[in-house]
Amino acid sequence: MTSPGGTDATGRRFSRRSVLGLAGAAAATGAAAGAGITLAAAHAGDEPQAEGGTGDAYAFTGAHQAGITTPAQDRLHMAAFDLTTTERADVVALLRAWTYAASRMTQGLPAGDFGPGSGPYDAPPDDTGEADGLPASGLTITFGFGPSLFRDADGRDRFGLAARRPALLEDLPHFPGDALEPGRTGGDLVVQACAHDPQVAVHAVRNLSRIAFGTAAVRWSQLGYGRTSSTSTSQATPRNLFGFKDGTANVKAEEADAVRDFVWVQPGDDPAAAWMAGGSYLVARRIRMMIETWDRAPLREQETIVGRTKTTGAPLSGGTEHTEPDFALAGRDGVPLVAEQSHVRLAHPSSNDGQRILRRGYNYTDGSDGLGRLDAGLFFVAFVRDPARQYVPMQNRLARDDLMSEYLRHTGSGLWAVPPGVPDGAALGGTDGAYVGQELFEG
């Protein structure tokens, strides 16, 4: 896997040749096998940055993990893993190996030092090779820890982490109408890979799964395409599979105050889990849409259910897409123009104690079922500072009252604690390099 460029610690662009030269020099001195290497691809500052293009590379290191406030890419491959080991040291070794591989793949490099066509001839390659020759494609890889990492279903503290579990990290409740499938729900660890090229995203998860063999196994995975929300003011609001613009009021990366208040865990939020400061909580929900039933609904009914026009996305109270809905405005019959049980009204911050979320959802299509109906819908992904305040009350309200619920089936669910990023300049890889979640295991 190759990349035409990235940035150095000062924000300047660097060439693919310079990246390969740095990696090669590190391998030649034995750094990758010992103390680890420092990738010069890291961009200084809190937020990873990249210019818009499939060849651009986002820094893996930084105060926060990439793939949260990063402008949402076009493709997703998310996978949850169950740990098959009972040894804490094995988990740490896996996170070290994952961190090193992720730091390379996000820069357009192979997952391992040798690559798909080199290394010992009688051993499997340390990269699977299907992304060889492809650019970095804006790949970000984000890691999270599930409640079961701290105590499993039998209540066992397998890895001595129970005392450091964040108070907010609990399995999401069973919401009204949920039809959850165990094989699509939960997981000790989660990996979110986002990129502009689906093969690059799939390659990332495939290689992390390969590295995890013997320590963790995939519990479920989900491919997503066509982002359904924007995380930057530079992005237009996309449409979901019902044909409507989705996530207009989503928190944007440029809203510094909103990102601080609603996305990043702050120091002092949870003294028992101080390691989470600078991190966030990832909510994922697999929501099957009853496409065929929706397609037979009249346009008037569709717009009433959503609360927006289907063409422009403007609220039914008037204006343009980004006009604030006027929920008090009524028609000649005295009925509010934006229905009280519409999706827009129930999901709006004014109906949720002013709370907002950062959404990174994707459309999905997983073929058809036995009746010939599309198994398709929304793979909802959100990052929040406090799931108990920002997500759970809103979803309870939507599940109970939203007119759209008639057309939705929630089949998968999960909540994970996403730790802060690996510090810029840290040595990665080897037996003593920095890794994601280090403060949890060693703090």
Stockholm file with secondary structure:
# STOCKHOLM 1.0

chainA/1-443         MTSPGGTDATGRRFSRRSVLGLAGAAAATGAAAGAGITLAAAHAGDEPQAEGGTGDAYAFTGAHQAGITTPAQDRLHMAAFDLTTTERADVVALLRAWTYAASRMTQGLPAGDFGPGSGPYDAPPDDTGEADGLPASGLTITFGFGPSLFRDADGRDRFGLAARRPALLEDLPHFPGDALEPGRTGGDLVVQACAHDPQVAVHAVRNLSRIAFGTAAVRWSQLGYGRTSSTSTSQATPRNLFGFKDGTANVKAEEADAVRDFVWVQPGDDPAAAWMAGGSYLVARRIRMMIETWDRAPLREQETIVGRTKTTGAPLSGGTEHTEPDFALAGRDGVPLVAEQSHVRLAHPSSNDGQRILRRGYNYTDGSDGLGRLDAGLFFVAFVRDPARQYVPMQNRLARDDLMSEYLRHTGSGLWAVPPGVPDGAALGGTDGAYVGQELFEG
#=GR chainA/1-443 SS CCCSEEECTTSCEEEHHHHHHHHHHHHHTTTTTTTCBCCTTCCSSSSCCCCSSTTCCCCSCSSSCSSSSSCCCSEEEEEEEEECCCCHHHHHHHHHHHHHHHHHHTTTCCSSSSCTTCSCTTSCCSSCCTTTTCCCTTCEEEEEECHHHHSCTTCCCTTSCGGGCCTTCCCCCCCTTCCCCGGGBCCSEEEEEEESSHHHHHHHHHHHHHHHTTTEEEEEEEEEEEESSCSSTTSCCCBCTTSSBCCTTCCCTTCHHHHHHHTSCCTTSCGGGGGGTTCEEEEEEEEEECHHHHHTSCHHHHHHHHSBCTTTCCBTTSSCTTSCCCTTCBCTTSCBSSCTTSHHHHHSGGGTTTCCCEECCEEEEEEECTTSCEEEEEEEEEEESCHHHHTHHHHHHHHHHCGGGGGEEEEEEEEEEECCCCCTTCCBSTTTSBCTTHHHHHC
#=GC SS_cons         CCCSEEECTTSCEEEHHHHHHHHHHHHHTTTTTTTCBCCTTCCSSSSCCCCSSTTCCCCSCSSSCSSSSSCCCSEEEEEEEEECCCCHHHHHHHHHHHHHHHHHHTTTCCSSSSCTTCSCTTSCCSSCCTTTTCCCTTCEEEEEECHHHHSCTTCCCTTSCGGGCCTTCCCCCCCTTCCCCGGGBCCSEEEEEEESSHHHHHHHHHHHHHHHTTTEEEEEEEEEEEESSCSSTTSCCCBCTTSSBCCTTCCCTTCHHHHHHHTSCCTTSCGGGGGGTTCEEEEEEEEEECHHHHHTSCHHHHHHHHSBCTTTCCBTTSSCTTSCCCTTCBCTTSCBSSCTTSHHHHHSGGGTTTCCCEECCEEEEEEECTTSCEEEEEEEEEEESCHHHHTHHHHHHHHHHCGGGGGEEEEEEEEEEECCCCCTTCCBSTTTSBCTTHHHHHC
//
